[in-house]
Amino acid sequence: MFKFLTPKSIKPPFARYSHGVEVPPGRRLVLCSGQVAITADDQIPEEAGAQAELCFSNIAAVLGEAGLGLQDIVRINAYVTDRAHLRPYMDVRDRLFSSPAPASTLMIVSGFARPEFKIEVEAIAAG
């Protein structure tokens, strides 16, 4: 399936992620736009961990439209608005993705389109 790349010549990942993931020839790629924590009826959870759960739930729904799931994700880009949101986000990510985990980037940003949003997650999946 996927080849998870963690070269011995560089420092191991700081958390549960892979430095790279090779997608074999012939696989489809699905690129998910950044998902924020909002429900279909405009509800936004207050807590960062609950927002992370909803972001990944929304990504799962997008992937489901293509016949894929979270297990098919090869790359995650995540953004949080405060250092305090790092751990709640990582706890959710680590629970959802076993080792070896997808390639991943996590950044602290100044904000999103609406101030209620604390986390945004985008993903690339292959199937």
C-alpha positions as CSV (number, residue, x, y, z in Angstrom):
1,M,0.0,0.0,0.0
2,F,1.7,3.2,1.1
3,K,5.4,3.5,1.9
4,F,6.0,5.6,5.0
5,L,9.3,7.5,4.8
6,T,11.4,8.1,7.9
7,P,15.1,8.3,6.8
8,K,17.6,7.3,9.5
9,S,19.8,10.2,8.4
10,I,17.4,12.9,9.8
11,K,15.9,13.5,13.2
12,P,12.9,11.2,13.9
13,P,9.4,12.9,13.9
14,F,8.6,14.9,17.0
15,A,5.2,13.3,17.3
16,R,3.0,10.7,15.6
17,Y,3.5,11.5,11.9
18,S,5.8,10.4,9.1
19,H,8.3,12.6,7.3
20,G,6.8,11.4,4.0
21,V,4.4,9.0,2.4
22,E,4.9,7.5,-1.0
23,V,1.7,6.7,-2.9
24,P,2.1,3.8,-5.3
25,P,1.4,4.3,-9.1
26,G,-2.2,3.9,-10.1
27,R,-3.8,5.3,-7.0
28,R,-6.3,8.2,-7.0
29,L,-5.6,11.3,-5.0
30,V,-8.4,13.2,-3.2
31,L,-7.5,16.7,-1.9
32,C,-9.7,18.0,0.8
33,S,-10.1,21.7,1.4
34,G,-9.5,23.0,4.9
35,Q,-12.3,22.0,7.1
36,V,-13.3,24.1,10.2
37,A,-15.5,23.0,13.1
38,I,-19.0,23.8,11.9
39,T,-21.9,21.5,11.7
40,A,-24.5,21.5,8.8
41,D,-26.8,23.5,11.1
42,D,-24.1,26.1,12.0
43,Q,-23.1,24.8,15.4
44,I,-19.5,25.4,16.5
45,P,-18.1,23.7,19.5
46,E,-16.2,25.9,22.0
47,E,-13.5,23.4,23.1
48,A,-10.5,22.9,20.8
49,G,-10.6,19.1,21.1
50,A,-14.2,19.1,20.0
51,Q,-13.4,21.3,17.1
52,A,-10.6,18.9,16.0
53,E,-13.1,16.0,16.2
54,L,-15.5,17.9,14.0
55,C,-12.8,18.9,11.5
56,F,-11.9,15.3,11.0
57,S,-15.5,14.3,10.9
58,N,-16.1,16.7,8.1
59,I,-13.0,15.4,6.3
60,A,-14.3,11.9,6.7
61,A,-17.6,13.0,5.0
62,V,-15.7,14.5,2.1
63,L,-13.6,11.4,1.7
64,G,-16.7,9.2,1.9
65,E,-18.1,10.9,-1.2
66,A,-15.1,9.5,-3.0
67,G,-15.4,6.0,-1.4
68,L,-12.4,6.7,0.9
69,G,-11.9,7.1,4.7
70,L,-9.6,8.6,7.2
71,Q,-7.4,5.5,6.9
72,D,-6.6,6.6,3.3
73,I,-5.1,10.0,4.4
74,V,-1.5,10.4,3.4
75,R,-1.0,14.1,4.3
76,I,-2.5,16.4,6.9
77,N,-2.0,20.2,7.2
78,A,-3.5,21.6,10.4
79,Y,-3.7,25.1,11.8
80,V,-4.5,26.3,15.3
81,T,-4.9,29.8,16.6
82,D,-3.1,29.3,19.9
83,R,-0.3,27.2,21.3
84,A,-2.9,26.0,23.9
85,H,-4.8,24.2,21.1
86,L,-1.8,22.1,20.0
87,R,-2.3,19.3,22.6
88,P,-6.1,18.9,22.1
89,Y,-5.6,18.7,18.4
90,M,-2.7,16.2,18.6
91,D,-4.7,14.1,21.1
92,V,-7.5,13.7,18.5
93,R,-5.1,13.2,15.6
94,D,-3.1,10.6,17.5
95,R,-6.3,8.7,18.4
96,L,-7.6,8.7,14.8
97,F,-4.3,7.7,13.1
98,S,-2.2,4.7,14.1
99,S,1.5,4.3,13.4
100,P,2.8,4.7,10.9
101,A,0.9,8.0,10.6
102,P,0.4,10.3,7.6
103,A,2.8,13.0,6.8
104,S,1.7,16.1,8.8
105,T,2.3,19.8,9.4
106,L,0.9,21.7,12.3
107,M,1.1,25.5,12.4
108,I,0.0,28.3,14.7
109,V,-1.8,31.0,12.8
110,S,-3.3,34.4,13.8
111,G,-6.9,33.4,13.0
112,F,-9.6,32.3,10.6
113,A,-12.5,33.8,8.8
114,R,-14.6,33.7,11.9
115,P,-13.1,34.2,15.4
116,E,-15.0,31.2,16.9
117,F,-12.8,28.8,14.8
118,K,-9.7,27.6,16.7
119,I,-8.6,24.7,14.3
120,E,-8.7,24.1,10.6
121,V,-7.5,20.8,9.0
122,E,-6.9,19.9,5.3
123,A,-5.9,16.5,4.0
124,I,-4.8,14.5,1.0
125,A,-6.0,11.0,0.7
126,A,-5.1,8.2,-1.8
127,G,-7.2,5.3,-2.8
